[in-house]
């Protein structure tokens, strides 16, 4: 299969099943995307998360990390540690599920990757901890809705290219 560019992840409803995977109680914001995968894609959920975020193009990865730190004031951990994915703490990891977490003084955020037989689901959850968090999140949400599915689709496309 030849592709001219990245697959675009498809936005899906955050179902109760998807919400149940995550451990963030009472999320104020949630969104989810999916990509369909081939039977030959044997990556674990954590490998998917690393491909999505750590495998991003260098300039885009730097832009995202700068936004997390300077814009959202997220407290990232070491970006090269096996206990973190691009600075997000690995809270849960199994072959089929990884949950990443990060906090700031205003919000707590989780990213969840779930690997199923024919698809991978990426969920994003944010809980506002302080007044003003909603307004801050609303300023970055449009970028979040562009960048996250792009990186997710790109990670999917890269696996298809490597398999051929």
N, C-alpha and C positions, 0 to 999 in steps of 0.2 A: 504494500500500500504506500503510495507516494503522497506526500503532503507538501503544500507550498508554504504553510505556516502552522503555528500552533493550533491545536484543537481548542475550542472555546468551551470552558466548563459551563454547564447548564444550571441556571438557578432553579432550585426546587423548594418546595414548601418545607418548613421545619416541622416535621411531624412529631408526635409524642414519642415515637420510636427513636428518632434522631435526638430529641431533647433528653431522652432517658440515658443515652450514652454518656452525656456530659455530667460533670459533678458540680457545676456552678449553680448554686441555688438562686432562684428568682432573677434570672437574667432579664434585663430591661431591653436588650437588643439581641436578636438572633437572626442568622441568615445561614443558608446552606446551598452548596453547589454539588454537582456530581459530574463524573466523567465515566464513560463506559470503558471497560478494559478487556483485553484479549485474554484467553485462557492461559497464554504463556507468560503473562505478567505475574510474577511470584513475589513482588516486593511486599514487605511488611508495612504496616501502617506507619511506623517510625521512618522507614526508608522513604515512603511517600512524602512524609512531612519534611524530611531533609531535602528531598529532590525539589519540592515546591519552594522552600524558603532559602536553603543554602545553595541550591542549584540555580538560583535566579541570576540573570546577567549582573555583572559586578556593579554597574552604574545604578541599575534599578534597586539592587540589594542595598546599596549605600543610601539611596534616596529613602527607601522604606525604613531602614534602621534609624536614619536621621529623623524622620517623621515620628517614629515611635518614641525616641528619646527627647527631641526638642519640642515636638508638637504635643504629644500625649503625655510626656513626662513619665513614660514607662520605665520601670527599674529592671533593666535587662541583666542577666547573668553573663558569665563568660561565653562568648560566641563560639569558641572552639572546644568546649567541653562536651564529652559524651552525655552529660546529664542535662544538657540544654540543646535546643534547636534554635539557632540564630539568636540566642539570649533568652529564649522562653524556657522555663523549667519544664522538664518532662515529668508530669505528675503520674501518669499511668502509661504503661506500654505493654502491649501484648502483640502477637502477630497481626491481629485484626483491628486493633484500636490503639490510638495514642491520643493522649490529652496533654496539651501544652498550656501553661498558665503564666501570666505576668500581671503585675500590679503597678499602680501609681497611687498617689495620694487621693486621686479622684475616682478611680475605677479599677475593677478587676476584669481581666479578659481571659477567655479560654479559646483555644483552637482545637478542634477535634477532627481526627482523620479516622474513618472507618472503612476497612477493606471488606468488600463482599465478593461473592462469586463473579459477578459480571460488572460491578461498578465500584468506584471509590467515592465516598462522600466526605466533603470538607464542611465542617460546621464552625461558625464563628459566634461567640456569645460574649456579651458585655454586661456587667452589672455596675450601675452608677453608685458610687459610695458617698459622694458629696454633691451638694448643690452646684450647678454649673457643669457637671459632667455631661449631661444630656446635650447642652449647647455646644460643648467642645466636640463631642462625638459627632454631632450633626454636621460640623464643618469638615471632618475628615471622611465621613461615611461615603460620599460620592467617589473619592479616590479608592477607598476600601472595595467598593463594588466594581471598580475597573481593574485594579491591580490583582486582587486575590484570585478571581476567576482566570485572569490571564496567566498568572504563575502556575495555577493548578492545571490548566490546559496545556501549558508548555511542558510541565513535568510529564504529562500523559504522552504528548507527542514525542518527547525525547525517548521514552521507553519503546515506543513503536518504531522509531528510527533505529534504535540499538538492536531490536529483535530482527530487523530485516538484513 
